[in-house]
Amino acid sequence: MQIVALIFARGGSKGLPGKNIRPLAGRPLLAWAIGHARAVPRIGRIIVSTDSEQIAAVARECGAEVPFMRPAELARDDSPEWLAWRHALNYLKESAGAYPDVLIVVPATAPLRTPSDLENCLDEFAKGGADMVFTVTDAHRNPYFSMVKRNADGTVGLVIPPHGSVFRRQDAPVVYDITPVAYVASPEYVMTRTGLFAGRARVVHVPPERAVDIDTLLDFRIAECLLSNACDAPANG
């Protein structure tokens, strides 16, 4: 079975400029994702999709392939990354004559994952019965208990009013945050559907300490703190 890992790292991040190659614990942020994918033996190829020559050079130095550059129209702030997934899959089909059997997307923004998190996602997908497997973590807030929205009259109410009264968080339905540790899908699903929930989805739980998603400088500082103080820091790959 051919499994290809894709890492998407555009050069125009506004939340934290240059974040994909910003040094984290002595390594470019992108290097963590590449290292994690390289540590999973069943992943046959690791391809970085980027619009930046600088990011491409770093990716190659870290052991990934950069066989194409992402078009500018797929690297804007408002460009759906799903279309970049399709662009990469189209390249693979045109260059190899067929799609890989399985696609695993390994976001650069989750450097505290471990290779075992990727293995767990691949294992879950291999069970069958799902078009997409992605990672979740414990939710910080609960729409049945501690998340509100504004009403037309200026008052606020719960995002999802529960049936009956909920006085404790523990009594509310359990919800999760999607965290970009990994996404596994069949290429055919990505090419014919439009998102995570357009088919049958299952999830793999990742603990909060490995689920940090770097979008801002604060996120970056939190990741630095966890890496410098963790008793068992994530594997470097």
Buried (B, 14 or more C-beta within 10 A) or exposed (E): EBBBBBBBBBBEBEBBEBBBBBEBBEBBBBBBBBBBBBBBEBBBBBBBBBBBEEBBEBBEEBEBBBEBBBEEEBBEEEBEBBBBBBBBBBBBBEEEEEBBEBBBBBBBBBBBBBBBBBBBBBBBBBEEEBBBBBBBBBBEEBBBBBBEEEEEEEEEEBBBEBEEEBEEEEEBEEBEBBBBBBBBBBBEBBBEBEEBEBBEBBBBEBEBEBBBBBBEEEBBEBBBEBBEEEEEEBEBB
